[in-house]
Amino acid sequence: MTEPRLYIYTDFDGTITPLDLGDDLFIQYGDFEPYHSQLINGELHISEYWKILCKSLGNNITAEFIAKYAESQEVDAYFMDFVNFCKEQGFPIAVVSDGFDTYINPVLAKLGLSDIDAYCNTMAFDANGGIVPIYPRASESCDCLVASCKRNVLLANTPPDAVIAYIGDGYTDFCAAEHSDIVFAKHRLASYCFKNKIPHHTFKTFFDIKQILKKLIREKRIKVRHQAFLKRKAAFECE
């Protein structure tokens, strides 16, 4: 019997980059609070949150400035090795983020990974220098705290009979983790998985993930998780 193919999706901010670049960008150059707290407390919708934060950057912050800022940031030291491992194994790997292409794409390009799909929000720069967020993957049927619906990215880009592995660290990863078969979690996502009884593997770096995956492959434990399968089925029916 052939093993099901594994599709891997990874968060960007706080996962590929140890620092949450999206948060840090607005902390340094815009207005992060009180809006972030209002978002977390349910007082502000995610789409409005990003509009306010993008507007707070002002007219002096260009796409080139953001790209240079991103390129100067640290990346998980084992991420490239993990990507190469996935390619050797034939595992498709993609980035899913509620951040913005303006800083994600330059980081991937610097690593020589422009060929990797990155599903995220985009920034539009108007004639006056203002920044407007665009959400090409927004979903009305999903109530997750994400403008770029990660669940729908998983559903749209994974064959029904494949196994989904998800890697993340924060609240934007909660919904995607619920719909995934194998979950690698740290920080807030690990706490969420523990609290909600979602089976998961904790990690610190992509080195840990690679070692765990190698063990799962050896033990033939790349399998569909029943609860995740049911959630994906229900989500398909909603869409």
N, CA, C and O of each residue as an XYZ file, in Angstrom:
956
protein
N       0.849     -1.201      0.000
C       0.000      0.000      0.000
C       0.886      1.253      0.000
O       1.813      1.360      0.803
N       0.597      2.199     -0.903
C       1.395      3.410     -1.031
C       1.103      4.372      0.121
O      -0.046      4.582      0.508
N       2.181      4.947      0.654
C       2.022      5.946      1.718
C       1.372      7.202      1.137
O       1.708      7.599      0.021
N       0.447      7.837      1.865
C      -0.145      9.089      1.377
C       0.914     10.181      1.286
O       1.841     10.225      2.095
N       0.773     11.056      0.305
C       1.742     12.127      0.119
C       1.557     13.203      1.182
O       0.432     13.527      1.563
N       2.657     13.745      1.651
C       2.629     14.766      2.700
C       2.785     16.148      2.085
O       3.712     16.391      1.312
N       1.881     17.046      2.429
C       1.955     18.450      2.030
C       2.259     19.281      3.276
O       1.600     19.133      4.305
N       3.250     20.144      3.177
C       3.699     20.903      4.349
C       3.414     22.388      4.158
O       3.742     22.976      3.128
N       2.799     22.973      5.170
C       2.506     24.409      5.184
C       3.125     25.016      6.445
O       2.988     24.476      7.542
N       3.807     26.147      6.264
C       4.431     26.783      7.414
C       4.067     28.257      7.518
O       4.026     28.976      6.519
N       3.810     28.681      8.711
C       3.639     30.088      9.032
C       4.973     30.804      8.772
O       6.014     30.157      8.648
N       4.936     32.119      8.691
C       6.159     32.897      8.440
C       6.641     33.627      9.685
O       7.707     33.320     10.220
N       5.841     34.609     10.150
C       6.242     35.457     11.275
C       6.347     34.671     12.576
O       5.380     34.045     13.011
N       7.524     34.706     13.194
C       7.723     33.990     14.445
C       7.994     32.511     14.248
O       8.206     31.784     15.218
N       7.989     32.057     12.996
C       8.213     30.646     12.686
C       9.435     30.505     11.781
O      10.457     29.962     12.201
N       9.336     30.988     10.550
C      10.519     31.035      9.678
C      11.488     32.095     10.188
O      12.698     31.877     10.236
N      10.944     33.233     10.561
C      11.753     34.274     11.209
C      11.464     34.218     12.707
O      10.297     34.269     13.097
N      12.477     34.115     13.554
C      12.231     34.091     15.005
C      11.443     35.308     15.484
O      10.618     35.204     16.391
N      11.703     36.460     14.872
C      10.977     37.684     15.206
C       9.722     37.772     14.350
O       9.754     37.431     13.167
N       8.620     38.225     14.933
C       7.407     38.482     14.166
C       7.616     39.788     13.408
O       7.460     40.868     13.978
N       7.969     39.696     12.127
C       8.306     40.888     11.363
C       7.113     41.812     11.185
O       7.258     43.034     11.211
N       5.926     41.226     11.004
C       4.729     42.040     10.846
C       4.482     42.910     12.062
O       4.254     44.113     11.934
N       4.527     42.306     13.242
C       4.340     43.076     14.471
C       5.451     44.098     14.634
O       5.188     45.264     14.927
N       6.688     43.669     14.446
C       7.832     44.556     14.685
C       7.831     45.755     13.740
O       8.208     46.858     14.135
N       7.413     45.543     12.505
C       7.355     46.640     11.544
C       6.452     47.759     12.046
O       6.803     48.937     11.964
N       5.282     47.381     12.569
C       4.337     48.383     13.042
C       4.716     48.927     14.427
O       4.389     50.066     14.760
N       5.393     48.124     15.214
C       5.883     48.615     16.503
C       6.923     49.712     16.282
O       6.910     50.741     16.958
N       7.821     49.477     15.329
C       8.914     50.419     15.092
C       8.499     51.650     14.293
O       8.957     52.757     14.577
N       7.637     51.465     13.298
C       7.376     52.550     12.356
C       5.916     52.994     12.291
O       5.595     53.943     11.575
N       5.037     52.334     13.018
C       3.632     52.702     12.981
C       3.021     52.724     14.372
O       3.703     53.005     15.357
N       1.734     52.426     14.444
C       1.002     52.380     15.719
C       0.501     50.955     15.937
O      -0.477     50.530     15.322
N       1.174     50.234     16.807
C       0.818     48.836     17.078
C      -0.259     48.735     18.153
O      -1.208     47.961     18.030
N      -0.100     49.510     19.182
C      -1.079     49.558     20.270
C      -1.773     50.918     20.264
O      -1.183     51.924     19.873
N      -3.045     50.936     20.707
C      -3.785     49.880     21.421
C      -4.471     48.870     20.502
O      -5.233     48.026     20.973
N      -4.207     48.948     19.196
C      -4.996     48.196     18.225
C      -4.783     46.685     18.325
O      -5.725     45.913     18.147
N      -3.553     46.262     18.607
C      -3.309     44.829     18.717
C      -4.091     44.231     19.886
O      -4.683     43.159     19.760
N      -4.088     44.927     21.018
C      -4.851     44.454     22.181
C      -6.338     44.423     21.871
O      -7.043     43.507     22.293
N      -6.819     45.420     21.135
C      -8.238     45.454     20.763
C      -8.590     44.281     19.857
O      -9.676     43.713     19.966
N      -7.669     43.916     18.958
C      -7.881     42.771     18.080
C      -7.989     41.488     18.894
O      -8.933     40.716     18.726
N      -7.030     41.266     19.768
C      -6.989     40.045     20.572
C      -8.211     39.945     21.471
O      -8.710     38.847     21.721
N      -8.698     41.084     21.961
C      -9.853     41.111     22.867
C     -11.185     41.068     22.129
O     -12.243     41.111     22.756
N     -11.141     40.984     20.798
C     -12.372     40.904     20.027
C     -13.061     42.230     19.812
O     -14.227     42.263     19.417
N     -12.363     43.332     20.066
C     -12.959     44.659     19.926
C     -12.749     45.247     18.532
O     -13.346     46.265     18.183
N     -11.896     44.599     17.741
C     -11.555     45.123     16.425
C     -11.471     43.962     15.440
O     -10.824     42.954     15.727
N     -12.120     44.092     14.277
C     -12.068     43.038     13.259
C     -10.702     43.054     12.582
O     -10.081     44.107     12.441
N     -10.243     41.881     12.167
C      -8.910     41.750     11.592
C      -8.718     42.638     10.357
O      -7.644     43.211     10.174
N      -9.739     42.757      9.515
C      -9.594     43.569      8.299
C      -9.418     45.041      8.646
O      -8.632     45.742      8.009
N     -10.152     45.513      9.660
C     -10.009     46.903     10.104
C      -8.671     47.115     10.799
O      -8.048     48.168     10.663
N      -8.240     46.109     11.541
C      -6.955     46.166     12.237
C      -5.823     46.443     11.259
O      -5.004     47.334     11.486
N      -5.775     45.674     10.162
C      -4.698     45.865      9.194
C      -4.816     47.212      8.482
O      -3.798     47.829      8.167
N      -6.026     47.673      8.225
C      -6.195     48.981      7.587
C      -5.628     50.096      8.463
O      -4.933     50.992      7.981
N      -5.936     50.024      9.753
C      -5.454     51.047     10.687
C      -3.935     51.011     10.783
O      -3.279     52.052     10.738
N      -3.373     49.800     10.915
C      -1.929     49.688     11.059
C      -1.194     50.131      9.799
O      -0.168     50.806      9.884
N      -1.710     49.755      8.631
C      -1.055     50.168      7.385
C      -1.098     51.696      7.227
O      -0.124     52.315      6.797
N      -2.227     52.280      7.577
C      -2.344     53.733      7.500
C      -1.376     54.408      8.461
O      -0.865     55.489      8.167
N      -1.116     53.778      9.613
C      -0.241     54.378     10.625
C       1.218     54.456     10.184
O       2.000     55.195     10.784
N       1.600     53.708      9.148
C       2.986     53.763      8.672
C       3.306     55.088      8.000
O       4.471     55.466      7.874
N       2.265     55.790      7.568
C       2.504     57.097      6.956
C       2.991     57.005      5.523
O       3.105     55.916      4.961
N       3.279     58.168      4.934
C       3.621     58.231      3.514
C       5.102     58.069      3.218
O       5.496     58.039      2.052
N       5.932     57.962      4.254
C       7.377     57.888      4.032
C       7.896     56.457      3.959
O       9.055     56.229      3.612
N       7.037     55.493      4.288
C       7.450     54.089      4.271
C       7.116     53.484      2.909
O       5.946     53.323      2.563
N       8.139     53.156      2.151
C       7.949     52.618      0.807
C       8.106     51.099      0.801
O       8.550     50.504      1.782
N       7.734     50.485     -0.321
C       7.916     49.042     -0.477
C       9.395     48.686     -0.402
O       9.764     47.652      0.154
N      10.243     49.548     -0.966
C      11.687     49.314     -0.945
C      12.226     49.370      0.482
O      13.089     48.578      0.861
N      11.713     50.309      1.263
C      12.136     50.428      2.664
C      11.768     49.160      3.435
O      12.581     48.633      4.195
N      10.545     48.675      3.237
C      10.079     47.476      3.940
C      10.902     46.255      3.517
O      11.241     45.410      4.346
N      11.218     46.171      2.223
C      12.020     45.047      1.729
C      13.398     45.033      2.372
O      13.885     43.978      2.779
N      14.031     46.199      2.467
C      15.359     46.277      3.083
C      15.299     45.934      4.569
O      16.184     45.266      5.104
N      14.238     46.403      5.222
C      14.039     46.055      6.637
C      13.952     44.532      6.792
O      14.590     43.958      7.674
N      13.162     43.882      5.932
C      12.947     42.437      6.030
C      14.238     41.666      5.757
O      14.550     40.697      6.449
N      14.977     42.102      4.754
C      16.203     41.400      4.369
C      17.269     41.438      5.456
O      18.184     40.613      5.464
N      17.153     42.384      6.363
C      18.147     42.507      7.442
C      17.819     41.626      8.649
O      18.599     41.557      9.599
N      16.669     40.955      8.612
C      16.213     40.198      9.773
C      16.713     38.747      9.749
O      17.019     38.190      8.695
N      16.782     38.170     10.925
C      17.268     36.797     11.084
C      16.210     35.784     10.640
O      15.009     35.994     10.813
N      16.688     34.689     10.068
C      15.840     33.552      9.686
C      16.285     32.340     10.494
O      17.468     32.205     10.807
N      15.347     31.457     10.835
C      15.698     30.219     11.538
C      16.888     29.560     10.841
O      16.852     29.306      9.637
N      17.932     29.288     11.606
C      19.190     28.774     11.034
C      19.029     27.439     10.318
O      19.865     27.079      9.488
N      17.964     26.701     10.628
C      17.768     25.368     10.047
C      16.675     25.340      8.980
O      16.333     24.274      8.468
N      16.128     26.510      8.644
C      15.008     26.524      7.700
C      15.424     26.034      6.315
O      14.722     25.220      5.715
N      16.557     26.517      5.798
C      16.998     26.106      4.466
C      17.248     24.604      4.403
O      16.893     23.948      3.423
N      17.857     24.066      5.450
C      18.109     22.626      5.499
C      16.789     21.865      5.492
O      16.680     20.813      4.862
N      15.793     22.389      6.188
C      14.474     21.751      6.222
C      13.823     21.783      4.843
O      13.234     20.792      4.411
N      13.926     22.908      4.154
C      13.358     23.015      2.811
C      14.020     22.006      1.879
O      13.343     21.344      1.093
N      15.328     21.890      1.966
C      16.048     20.928      1.124
C      15.627     19.492      1.436
O      15.508     18.661      0.536
N      15.404     19.215      2.712
C      14.919     17.899      3.127
C      13.550     17.606      2.498
O      13.313     16.510      1.990
N      12.665     18.590      2.538
C      11.324     18.418      1.957
C      11.414     18.151      0.461
O      10.700     17.299     -0.069
N      12.295     18.882     -0.218
C      12.451     18.695     -1.662
C      12.996     17.298     -1.962
O      12.555     16.646     -2.909
N      13.946     16.846     -1.161
C      14.513     15.501     -1.347
C      13.452     14.426     -1.165
O      13.448     13.415     -1.868
N      12.552     14.657     -0.211
C      11.508     13.685      0.088
C      10.310     13.787     -0.859
O       9.445     12.911     -0.875
N      10.270     14.862     -1.646
C       9.127     15.066     -2.538
C       7.914     15.629     -1.836
O       6.786     15.439     -2.291
N       8.138     16.335     -0.711
C       7.036     16.940      0.030
C       6.855     18.392     -0.431
O       7.754     19.205     -0.218
N       5.736     18.741     -1.048
C       5.496     20.142     -1.393
C       5.461     20.992     -0.121
O       4.862     20.592      0.878
N       6.097     22.154     -0.157
C       6.112     23.040      1.004
C       5.704     24.443      0.571
O       6.166     24.941     -0.456
N       4.842     25.074      1.349
C       4.364     26.417      1.033
C       4.292     27.243      2.319
O       4.180     26.707      3.422
N       4.359     28.553      2.142
C       4.238     29.489      3.258
C       2.809     30.003      3.306
O       2.246     30.386      2.280
N       2.223     30.012      4.497
C       0.900     30.607      4.693
C       1.016     31.634      5.815
O       1.507     31.328      6.902
N       0.563     32.841      5.543
C       0.767     33.911      6.517
C      -0.371     34.908      6.473
O      -0.992     35.110      5.430
N      -0.644     35.533      7.614
C      -1.561     36.668      7.631
C      -0.775     37.967      7.557
O      -1.317     39.050      7.780
N       0.527     37.843      7.236
C       1.355     39.018      7.017
C       1.258     39.471      5.565
O       0.266     39.213      4.884
N       2.305     40.148      5.105
C       2.246     40.803      3.798
C       3.412     40.413      2.885
O       4.549     40.227      3.318
N       3.069     40.301      1.607
C       4.083     39.936      0.611
C       5.236     40.934      0.568
O       6.343     40.578      0.165
N       4.992     42.169      0.975
C       5.986     43.234      0.895
C       7.246     42.917      1.691
O       8.341     43.347      1.326
N       7.090     42.157      2.789
C       8.286     41.758      3.540
C       8.569     40.255      3.464
O       9.700     39.828      3.699
N       7.556     39.454      3.141
C       7.774     38.004      3.050
C       8.563     37.639      1.792
O       9.530     36.882      1.865
N       8.158     38.169      0.650
C       8.824     37.820     -0.605
C      10.306     38.199     -0.633
O      11.111     37.415     -1.135
N      10.703     39.370     -0.115
C      12.136     39.694     -0.103
C      12.965     38.720      0.736
O      14.106     38.420      0.383
N      12.410     38.227      1.834
C      13.135     37.264      2.664
C      13.312     35.951      1.905
O      14.401     35.377      1.893
N      12.244     35.481      1.278
C      12.331     34.236      0.509
C      13.298     34.389     -0.667
O      14.066     33.477     -0.973
N      13.251     35.541     -1.315
C      14.151     35.780     -2.450
C      15.604     35.781     -1.995
O      16.469     35.226     -2.673
N      15.873     36.395     -0.866
C      17.234     36.434     -0.326
C      17.756     35.016     -0.062
O      18.950     34.749     -0.200
N      16.849     34.118      0.316
C      17.224     32.731      0.584
C      17.289     31.884     -0.690
O      17.662     30.712     -0.648
N      16.921     32.492     -1.823
C      16.873     31.744     -3.073
C      15.651     30.858     -3.179
O      15.672     29.834     -3.863
N      14.570     31.258     -2.491
C      13.365     30.434     -2.433
C      12.147     31.124     -3.054
O      11.017     30.931     -2.604
N      12.390     31.921     -4.082
C      11.273     32.608     -4.738
C      10.311     31.641     -5.411
O       9.188     32.013     -5.752
N      10.751     30.393     -5.604
C       9.889     29.397     -6.233
C       8.869     28.804     -5.266
O       7.944     28.113     -5.693
N       9.026     29.065     -3.970
C       8.078     28.542     -2.980
C       6.824     29.415     -2.963
O       6.914     30.642     -2.920
N       5.659     28.777     -2.998
C       4.408     29.535     -2.930
C       4.266     30.187     -1.560
O       4.480     29.548     -0.530
N       3.902     31.469     -1.562
C       3.646     32.192     -0.309
C       2.250     32.788     -0.389
O       2.004     33.710     -1.167
N       1.340     32.262      0.415
C      -0.044     32.722      0.434
C      -0.203     33.717      1.582
O      -0.065     33.352      2.750
N      -0.493     34.976      1.246
C      -0.528     36.017      2.276
C      -1.334     37.213      1.785
O      -1.902     37.187      0.694
N      -1.377     38.251      2.597
C      -2.000     39.507      2.202
C      -1.017     40.309      1.353
O       0.170     39.989      1.288
N      -1.526     41.349      0.705
C      -0.658     42.222     -0.078
C      -0.836     43.674      0.367
O      -1.853     44.046      0.951
N       0.175     44.472      0.074
C       0.113     45.911      0.342
C       0.040     46.651     -0.989
O       0.840     46.402     -1.890
N      -0.931     47.567     -1.107
C      -1.021     48.431     -2.286
C      -0.579     49.828     -1.867
O      -1.022     50.345     -0.841
N       0.288     50.432     -2.657
C       0.801     51.775     -2.360
C       0.142     52.757     -3.331
O       0.346     52.681     -4.543
N      -0.653     53.684     -2.777
C      -1.375     54.610     -3.655
C      -0.466     55.757     -4.113
O       0.698     55.844     -3.722
N      -1.027     56.629     -4.947
C      -0.234     57.704     -5.556
C       0.324     58.676     -4.522
O       1.335     59.335     -4.769
N      -0.322     58.766     -3.380
C       0.134     59.684     -2.338
C       1.076     59.030     -1.333
O       1.496     59.657     -0.360
N       1.401     57.763     -1.581
C       2.319     57.080     -0.666
C       1.623     56.319      0.442
O       2.278     55.677      1.264
N       0.305     56.382      0.473
C      -0.437     55.656      1.505
C      -0.445     54.155      1.215
O      -0.312     53.728      0.068
N      -0.602     53.370      2.273
C      -0.581     51.913      2.139
C      -1.952     51.340      2.463
O      -2.529     51.625      3.512
N      -2.465     50.524      1.540
C      -3.778     49.905      1.723
C      -3.607     48.386      1.688
O      -3.041     47.853      0.734
N      -4.095     47.676      2.727
C      -3.989     46.208      2.710
C      -5.050     45.589      1.809
O      -6.178     46.073      1.725
N      -4.662     44.507      1.140
C      -5.593     43.770      0.286
C      -5.583     42.319      0.743
O      -4.526     41.742      0.997
N      -6.778     41.737      0.843
C      -6.912     40.375      1.369
C      -7.438     39.443      0.269
O      -8.643     39.204      0.200
N      -6.573     38.922     -0.578
C      -7.053     38.078     -1.683
C      -7.628     36.741     -1.244
O      -8.289     36.067     -2.034
N      -7.387     36.346      0.003
C      -7.868     35.034      0.462
C      -8.791     35.157      1.683
O      -8.859     34.248      2.510
N      -9.484     36.264      1.784
C     -10.442     36.446      2.877
C     -11.594     35.460      2.711
O     -11.946     35.085      1.593
N     -12.174     35.045      3.833
C     -13.286     34.086      3.787
C     -14.384     34.503      4.754
O     -14.130     34.769      5.929
N     -15.603     34.554      4.242
C     -16.743     34.884      5.101
C     -17.239     33.667      5.868
O     -17.946     33.802      6.867
N     -16.870     32.481      5.402
C     -17.377     31.262      6.041
C     -16.504     30.796      7.205
O     -16.860     29.849      7.907
N     -15.360     31.459      7.412
C     -14.442     31.066      8.482
C     -14.317     32.214      9.479
O     -14.101     33.362      9.090
N     -14.452     31.904     10.750
C     -14.416     32.961     11.767
C     -13.066     33.041     12.481
O     -12.979     33.509     13.616
N     -11.999     32.569     11.789
C     -10.679     32.636     12.403
C     -10.189     34.088     12.434
O     -10.691     34.939     11.700
N      -9.220     34.351     13.280
C      -8.701     35.704     13.471
C      -7.621     35.995     12.433
O      -6.506     36.393     12.772
N      -7.969     35.790     11.166
C      -7.005     35.922     10.081
C      -7.689     36.551      8.873
O      -8.797     36.156      8.510
N      -7.033     37.529      8.249
C      -7.592     38.142      7.044
C      -7.337     37.264      5.825
O      -8.181     37.173      4.933
N      -6.163     36.613      5.787
C      -5.825     35.682      4.717
C      -6.074     34.273      5.243
O      -5.227     33.702      5.930
N      -7.235     33.718      4.921
C      -7.691     32.477      5.554
C      -6.751     31.299      5.255
O      -6.680     30.815      4.125
N      -6.047     30.859      6.278
C      -5.088     29.767      6.107
C      -5.801     28.436      5.877
O      -5.329     27.596      5.110
N      -6.913     28.254      6.530
C      -7.681     27.021      6.336
C      -8.017     26.826      4.871
O      -7.867     25.726      4.340
N      -8.470     27.883      4.214
C      -8.868     27.780      2.814
C      -7.688     27.539      1.882
O      -7.829     26.894      0.844
N      -6.518     28.062      2.261
C      -5.312     27.772      1.476
C      -5.024     26.272      1.513
O      -4.722     25.659      0.490
N      -5.125     25.696      2.709
C      -4.907     24.252      2.855
C      -5.912     23.460      2.027
O      -5.547     22.512      1.332
N      -7.177     23.856      2.107
C      -8.224     23.127      1.394
C      -8.063     23.224     -0.119
O      -8.291     22.253     -0.841
N      -7.668     24.404     -0.591
C      -7.611     24.638     -2.031
C      -6.373     24.048     -2.697
O      -6.363     23.833     -3.910
N      -5.331     23.786     -1.914
C      -4.061     23.400     -2.516
C      -3.561     22.012     -2.122
O      -2.434     21.636     -2.445
N      -4.407     21.254     -1.421
C      -4.029     19.907     -1.006
C      -5.018     18.885     -1.554
O      -6.224     19.048     -1.369
N      -4.541     17.830     -2.226
C      -5.451     16.778     -2.698
C      -6.208     16.150     -1.523
O      -5.664     16.063     -0.422
N      -7.431     15.720     -1.735
C      -8.257     15.169     -0.646
C      -7.633     13.979      0.071
O      -7.886     13.769      1.257
N      -6.818     13.198     -0.638
C      -6.260     11.992     -0.031
C      -4.853     12.205      0.535
O      -4.200     11.243      0.938
N      -4.382     13.453      0.570
C      -3.039     13.743      1.087
C      -3.084     14.013      2.585
O      -4.149     14.222      3.165
N      -1.904     14.003      3.197
C      -1.752     14.322      4.617
C      -1.196     15.742      4.734
O      -0.250     16.106      4.037
N      -1.791     16.533      5.618
C      -1.365     17.923      5.798
C      -0.553     18.063      7.078
O      -1.002     17.683      8.159
N       0.657     18.617      6.938
C       1.466     18.969      8.107
C       1.494     20.491      8.204
O       1.715     21.180      7.207
N       1.269     21.010      9.406
C       1.232     22.456      9.595
C       2.219     22.872     10.680
O       2.343     22.211     11.712
N       2.923     23.984     10.430
C       3.937     24.489     11.352
C       3.588     25.920     11.723
O       3.420     26.764     10.844
N       3.478     26.206     13.026
C       3.135     27.568     13.409
C       3.431     27.878     14.860
O       3.917     27.038     15.617
N       3.119     29.132     15.228
C       3.482     29.572     16.576
C       2.432     30.422     17.284
O       2.511     30.589     18.501
N       1.436     30.973     16.550
C       0.569     31.955     17.192
C      -0.909     31.807     16.909
O      -1.362     30.790     16.385
N      -1.669     32.861     17.272
C      -3.130     32.797     17.179
C      -3.612     32.727     15.729
O      -4.707     32.226     15.473
N      -2.815     33.222     14.775
C      -3.248     33.135     13.377
C      -3.162     31.706     12.841
O      -3.616     31.423     11.732
N      -2.577     30.810     13.639
C      -2.400     29.426     13.218
C      -3.428     28.473     13.833
O      -3.444     27.289     13.498
N      -4.273     28.967     14.715
C      -5.200     28.086     15.431
C      -6.083     27.290     14.474
O      -6.163     26.065     14.566
N      -6.745     27.992     13.557
C      -7.712     27.344     12.671
C      -7.022     26.361     11.724
O      -7.520     25.259     11.496
N      -5.884     26.762     11.180
C      -5.150     25.872     10.270
C      -4.730     24.594     10.985
O      -4.797     23.505     10.413
N      -4.297     24.728     12.232
C      -3.879     23.555     13.002
C      -5.047     22.597     13.226
O      -4.874     21.380     13.158
N      -6.214     23.133     13.488
C      -7.398     22.293     13.701
C      -7.713     21.444     12.470
O      -8.257     20.347     12.593
N      -7.372     21.948     11.290
C      -7.699     21.257     10.045
C      -6.524     20.449      9.495
O      -6.598     19.942      8.376
N      -5.444     20.323     10.265
C      -4.243     19.623      9.797
C      -4.064     18.285     10.504
O      -4.539     18.082     11.622
N      -3.372     17.383      9.828
C      -3.179     16.029     10.355
C      -1.990     15.940     11.309
O      -2.066     15.279     12.346
N      -0.898     16.605     10.955
C       0.308     16.615     11.777
C       0.622     18.071     12.082
O       0.766     18.881     11.166
N       0.728     18.406     13.355
C       0.925     19.799     13.757
C       2.234     19.954     14.520
O       2.515     19.210     15.460
N       3.022     20.930     14.101
C       4.234     21.317     14.824
C       3.969     22.696     15.409
O       3.697     23.648     14.678
N       4.049     22.796     16.737
C       3.615     24.023     17.381
C       4.602     24.502     18.442
O       5.263     23.706     19.110
N       4.679     25.817     18.576
C       5.425     26.420     19.686
C       4.641     27.634     20.177
O       3.696     28.088     19.532
N       5.055     28.141     21.324
C       4.484     29.345     21.918
C       2.959     29.258     22.038
O       2.431     28.270     22.549
N       2.255     30.288     21.571
C       0.809     30.369     21.776
C       0.052     29.234     21.080
O      -0.967     28.764     21.586
N       0.540     28.803     19.944
C      -0.132     27.695     19.246
C      -0.008     26.400     20.034
O      -0.964     25.627     20.103
N       1.153     26.151     20.628
C       1.329     24.939     21.430
C       0.367     24.943     22.617
O      -0.216     23.910     22.945
N       0.200     26.087     23.255
C      -0.738     26.198     24.385
C      -2.168     25.940     23.923
O      -2.942     25.273     24.609
N      -2.511     26.475     22.756
C      -3.857     26.285     22.214
C      -4.116     24.808     21.911
O      -5.176     24.275     22.239
N      -3.141     24.159     21.285
C      -3.291     22.741     20.950
C      -3.445     21.891     22.209
O      -4.267     20.975     22.257
N      -2.647     22.206     23.221
C      -2.731     21.469     24.486
C      -4.102     21.653     25.121
O      -4.721     20.686     25.567
N      -4.570     22.883     25.162
C      -5.857     23.202     25.785
C      -7.019     22.544     25.044
O      -7.991     22.109     25.663
N      -6.913     22.474     23.703
C      -8.021     21.959     22.896
C      -7.815     20.517     22.435
O      -8.511     20.023     21.548
N      -6.831     19.850     23.068
C      -6.578     18.425     22.812
C      -6.300     18.125     21.334
O      -6.745     17.108     20.802
N      -5.567     19.016     20.690
C      -5.131     18.781     19.313
C      -3.748     18.134     19.369
O      -2.810     18.757     19.865
N      -3.594     16.910     18.880
C      -2.273     16.260     18.909
C      -1.246     17.124     18.175
O      -1.511     17.615     17.077
N      -0.084     17.304     18.783
C       0.924     18.164     18.172
C       2.313     17.804     18.670
O       2.475     17.134     19.691
N       3.303     18.260     17.931
C       4.699     18.102     18.308
C       5.259     19.491     18.589
O       5.142     20.387     17.752
N       5.859     19.675     19.747
C       6.467     20.964     20.048
C       7.847     21.047     19.393
O       8.505     20.032     19.166
N       8.262     22.261     19.101
C       9.567     22.462     18.481
C      10.142     23.817     18.863
O       9.424     24.721     19.291
N      11.441     23.933     18.700
C      12.121     25.225     18.883
C      12.625     25.760     17.551
O      12.512     26.952     17.267
N      13.187     24.859     16.727
C      13.708     25.243     15.424
C      13.280     24.215     14.377
O      12.704     23.179     14.708
N      13.566     24.514     13.120
C      13.237     23.584     12.044
C      14.095     22.328     12.101
O      13.754     21.326     11.472
N      15.190     22.358     12.833
C      15.970     21.137     13.053
C      15.119     20.111     13.795
O      15.117     18.932     13.444
N      14.397     20.560     14.818
C      13.517     19.669     15.581
C      12.439     19.067     14.686
O      12.142     17.876     14.777
N      11.863     19.885     13.833
C      10.794     19.416     12.952
C      11.312     18.347     11.999
O      10.658     17.329     11.777
N      12.492     18.589     11.440
C      13.089     17.612     10.522
C      13.310     16.275     11.227
O      13.007     15.222     10.665
N      13.834     16.308     12.448
C      14.109     15.069     13.179
C      12.816     14.316     13.493
O      12.766     13.091     13.389
N      11.778     15.050     13.876
C      10.491     14.422     14.179
C       9.887     13.815     12.922
O       9.374     12.696     12.952
N       9.946     14.549     11.823
C       9.390     14.041     10.565
C      10.107     12.775     10.108
O       9.469     11.830      9.643
N      11.419     12.754     10.239
C      12.191     11.561      9.856
C      11.738     10.354     10.677
O      11.634      9.243     10.158
N      11.470     10.586     11.964
C      11.002      9.505     12.841
C       9.604      9.037     12.430
O       9.330      7.838     12.409
N       8.724      9.984     12.103
C       7.369      9.632     11.675
C       7.391      8.844     10.372
O       6.607      7.912     10.192
N       8.280      9.214      9.475
C       8.404      8.497      8.195
C       8.895      7.074      8.445
O       8.364      6.112      7.890
N       9.920      6.957      9.292
C      10.482      5.639      9.615
C       9.431      4.721     10.202
O       9.368      3.536      9.873
N       8.609      5.277     11.073
C       7.603      4.484     11.779
C       6.283      4.398     11.019
O       5.298      3.870     11.535
N       6.266      4.926      9.777
C       5.073      4.900      8.919
C       3.858      5.527      9.627
O       2.762      4.967      9.644
N       4.098      6.703     10.205
C       3.037      7.393     10.937
C       2.590      8.674     10.230
O       2.061      9.587     10.863
N       2.807      8.733      8.917
C       2.289      9.855      8.121
C       0.865      9.491      7.725
O       0.630      8.876      6.685
N      -0.069      9.879      8.566
C      -1.454      9.449      8.390
C      -2.431     10.606      8.581
O      -2.131     11.605      9.235
N      -3.599     10.436      7.989
C      -4.682     11.404      8.161
C      -5.201     11.332      9.597
O      -5.396     10.245     10.140
N      -5.423     12.494     10.203
C      -6.014     12.555     11.549
C      -7.531     12.671     11.379
O      -8.011     13.577     10.697
N      -8.270     11.773     11.984
C      -9.710     11.668     11.739
C     -10.444     12.977     12.011
O     -11.250     13.407     11.187
N     -10.183     13.618     13.145
C     -10.886     14.861     13.479
C     -10.571     15.963     12.483
O     -11.443     16.762     12.141
N      -9.321     16.011     12.014
C      -8.942     17.015     11.019
C      -9.656     16.741      9.699
O     -10.110     17.666      9.025
N      -9.752     15.462      9.335
C     -10.455     15.073      8.106
C     -11.915     15.520      8.159
O     -12.438     16.052      7.180
N     -12.573     15.306      9.301
C     -13.977     15.705      9.452
C     -14.131     17.224      9.366
O     -15.092     17.722      8.779
N     -13.182     17.959      9.953
C     -13.232     19.421      9.892
C     -13.041     19.909      8.458
O     -13.714     20.842      8.020
N     -12.123     19.277      7.731
C     -11.914     19.666      6.339
C     -13.170     19.376      5.513
O     -13.561     20.182      4.667
N     -13.792     18.239      5.757
C     -15.028     17.876      5.037
C     -16.128     18.903      5.300
O     -16.830     19.326      4.381
N     -16.266     19.293      6.558
C     -17.287     20.296      6.916
C     -16.979     21.636      6.284
O     -17.887     22.342      5.845
N     -15.703     21.994      6.233
C     -15.297     23.276      5.642
C     -15.568     23.294      4.146
O     -16.014     24.306      3.605
N     -15.299     22.175      3.476
C     -15.593     22.074      2.038
C     -17.086     22.301      1.789
O     -17.468     22.979      0.835
N     -17.917     21.732      2.647
C     -19.365     21.839      2.488
C     -19.826     23.289      2.693
O     -20.770     23.745      2.048
N     -19.146     24.005      3.600
C     -19.486     25.419      3.849
C     -19.100     26.298      2.682
O     -19.813     27.238      2.329
N     -17.962     25.982      2.087
C     -17.474     26.802      0.975
C     -18.262     26.532     -0.296
O     -17.987     27.136     -1.333
